[in-house]
Each structure stands twice: as structure tokens, then as C-alpha cells.
Amino acid sequence: MKNVLSITLVCSIGITCTLSYAATVILPPDANIQAAVDANPTGTLFQLSAGVYRMQTVVPKDGDQFVGALDAAGKRLTTMTGAQPLSLFTKDSYGNFVGATSQTQPGQQTGECMWAYGRCRLPEDFFYDNQPYLHNSVGPAVLRAGEYFFDYPNGRIYFRPSNGGDDPNQHKVEYSRTRVAFTGTQVSNVTVKNLIVEKYAIPAQFGAIGDQYPGPGWIIQNNETRLNHGLGLRLASNGQALDNYTHDNGHMGMGGSGSNILVQGNEIANNTDYAGIECWWECGGFKFAFTDGLVIRGNYSHDNFGPGMWTDINNIRTLFEGNTITNNSGAGIFHEISYDAVIRNNTIQNNGSMDQDDWFWNGQIQISTSQNVEIYGNTIGVNSANNGNGIMLIQQNRSGEPCSYGPCRTANNYIHDNHITVTGTRWHGTTGAVQDFVGNGDIFQSNNRFVGNHYHVTDVNSAAYWDWANNQQTFAGFRGFGLEVNGTVDGNTSGDPVPPSTPAG
């Protein structure tokens, strides 16, 4: 450990000058980060060297900064991993390989499981050459290739390589043991930057950076978060996620709650829910709840299992702006049981392949039982063969939810000046509104407006592309309800509505 004292001279416009002192502590990979934090004052900058920091959890002090090393090309060189290596394998009577660990109890369990993933709530994951294996819920007697079983009471992990001829002693075999990389509920204004944070046994909904309840004002910037059981990162009030690459996590890329959160310039990709968390409970690129003033700007969300971007439960004054959202299996943007939002100038394409013919869900923009949303300037592409829809408003009975800013209803939504392209010939790609509940007012009499949108569709005479009054409509029929007075429709679907995007890596 090496200490460096940085002194900054700060002068006001007059003649008064003050000295600002900030300690910089350089830590090698074998250093105990928490011991260094404990030994230094608040506001210390900890420079983490190139290399691997294994199974470390850090509780910062207010204003601390943790910065990883970069090479000349900006590649991240510092990894914090929650994984414990396994080796010296034996074989059991079923032909499984067996690794030993001193851990005999699982970590905190959260979530609801899909039917084939009975142990999804257990946060410990197993990795073979960085590939996560399915946690078999029955036992070692029925393990298949690419599965493992953790016998917690006896500290044994049973597994079968995907390639039956493998000798695991010649491969990288690990399991995630440490819960979290950075945590601190009452700790404010922490910066985590330039790190790779991977393979933490963080429960579903919680972040490998941030845990369940991160402190306010955390800045999480230019990190790669991957292969963590729950989320890559989580934010609270005044927090910022900037230019991160959060991918291939077991549940989702990120999430959070609070006021004045900024999510900007991130790539959120391939969070495929390998842990098997039930999607109706939560899944996708990210999900934020109970926010006020959330700004989601200039992000690239793609190829996630579930919605690309999801705001659910009492979000108000939300802005989605300038994002690219493609190839997510759920909706592109999903704003649910929430309030005032602006969704503008986003490029959204080919989302919504999750469920075959699932009513009118999985829209490129999906507004469910939410009010006062303005949607404009978006470029939307739907391949109807993938089952997705266009811009859909849905109203359901959500009166049991904590509807803090007025009734949970779909009202006063203004959708205008968007370009919506629908290719393919399946009966999908629909824009409009549907409801299965009128207890808080009829959605079709609640000032929901479609004005001046431009549709480019495979068949201009089809009734597949619009829905109103709980019936499919031709464009003329849609306009017959006073909608799209200045809207247009044509058969030009040849343009690609989404510009190429380069992953941040």
C-alpha cells in the first residue's frame, strides 16, 4: 500500500485562497481494501492496481473513490471477483465431479423461480470456464451435462461438464461465494470507476455494486459488471450510472429507487436471467421503482431476457431520451403503474418475442395503467414475425398497488409524431389501446390521444396494426375515433429504422 497526498490550491475571484487535501492510496491486488478504508479518512481516493482482487467486500466512507487501472486504449485492467476457485476434484458413484468448500449455508434468498429453476433463489452460482451452469434442484443422482448441485450442509459441489470428456482440473472452475463488492446504506457520494466486478453471490434485485440499499449520491462509472447472480449495480437518490457495460448477469443489469437518478451512456446487454428468476416477478435489462426525476439517456439496451427498460410502481417525472433499445424478449420501454413521463427521440426495434400471441403486451413502448405520459419523436421498428407490438396502452385492475399520485389508470397519455415501421405478415405490430378493467374510468374516454404519427406497414389495408375500443381497426377505422387526424400510413417498410450500434465492451 502506498499513500500519496494531493494538495489543490483553490482561489476565489477575490484574493482568498484555501488548500484542499485529498489522500490517494495505491493498493496492489493482494491488499485488503477494507483495511485500507478503515485506516484512512473520508474522501480518500483508492487506486486499485491492475490484477484480480478476490472475494473482497468494501464498506466505504463518505466521499471515497475506488478507481481501477486502464491501459493506453482504455481497457479495464482491474477485476474484483466474488468467486472462489475449486480444484482437486473427486468423483462420486454417479460419475459426477465433486469440489469441496468450507461454506455450509446459502446466502440470502430472494425471488420467484421459473418452473425449471427450483433453486434460483440461492445466490451461489457455479462457473465452468466463465459459463454459468444450471443449479439442479433435485440432487447429484440426476445431474445432466451443464448442471451442478450444491450440497450446503456438507460443503460439496457436484457438477457435470457440458463436454463429457473434460478433465475439470484443466479448466477454470469457480463458484460465487462473496455476497457483494461495495455496500453501505448510510454512506454517501461514493465513486466506483473503471472496474470489472464479477461473480458475486448477490441476491436477486440487489446489486454487486450497491447491494440492497446503497447510500445516496453514488457515482458508478465506466465499470463492467458481469456474471453476478442478481444485478450488476443498484442506485439510490442522486445516484448516477455512467458509461457502464453491465451484461450477462443472472437476473438483470441494474436497478434502483429514489429521486434524481441519472442513467446515461450505459450498455445493458445479454442479461439472460441464467439464474431462472420468474419474469412476471422481475427480469430484463433494468427495472426502477419508486423514483422521482429518473433520467434515462443515451443508453444501449439489447438482447436481454425481458423488457429492455422497465419503470414499475410509482415512478413520476421520468425521462427516456435518446436510447437505442433492440432485440429484448419483452417490451422495449415498459412504464407500468406509474405517472408523468416523457419518452422521446429513442430508437426501438424488434423487442417483444417472449410470449407467442400474448394479447397486446410486448410493445416497443408499453404503457400499462399509467397516466400523463408524452411519447414523441421515436423511431420504432416491429417485425411482426417476432410477436412484438408498436406503441400500446393497456389498462388493468391494479387497485391493490400503492398508487401514490392518483388512481392507477391509463389516462391523459399523448402519443404524437413517431415513426412506426411494421414488417412481416403475422397479426402483430399493433399500436393503440386495450383494457380489461373500467373501474377507474374507460381508457377510451380518458384523454388518451394518438396524433400525427406516421406508419409504414406491410399491408396498408390490414386491421392488424391498430386497436381501439377493444377491437382491431384499419387505419380509417382508427381515425374514425378522432385519432391520428394528421397521421399518415404508407407501404414503405424498406428503411432500417435503427442505426448500427457498437457495443461498449
Secondary structure, 3 states (H helix, E strand, C coil): CEEEEEEEEEECCCCCEEEEEEEEEEECCCCCHHHHHHCCCCCCEEEECCEEEECCCECCCCCCEEECCECCCCCECEEEECEEECCCCEECCCCCEEEECCCCCCCCCCCCECCCCCCCCCCCCEEECCEECEECCCCHHHCCCCEEEEEHHHCEEEEECCCCCCCHHHCCEEEECCCCCECCCCCCCCEEECEEEECCCCCCCCEEECECCCCCCCEEECCEEECCCCEEEEECCCCEEECCEEECCCCEEEEEEEECCEEECCEEECCCCCCCECCCCCCEEEEEEEEECCEEECCEEECCCCCCEEEECCCECEEEECCEEECCCCCCEEEECCCCEEEECCEEECCCCCCCCCCCCCEEEEEECCECEEEECCEEEEEHHHCCEEEEEEECCCCCCCCCCCCCCCECCEEECCEEEEECCCCCCCEEEEECCCCCCCHHHCCCEEECCEEEECCCCCCCCEEECCEEECHHHHHCCCCCCCCEEECCCCCCCCCCCCCCC
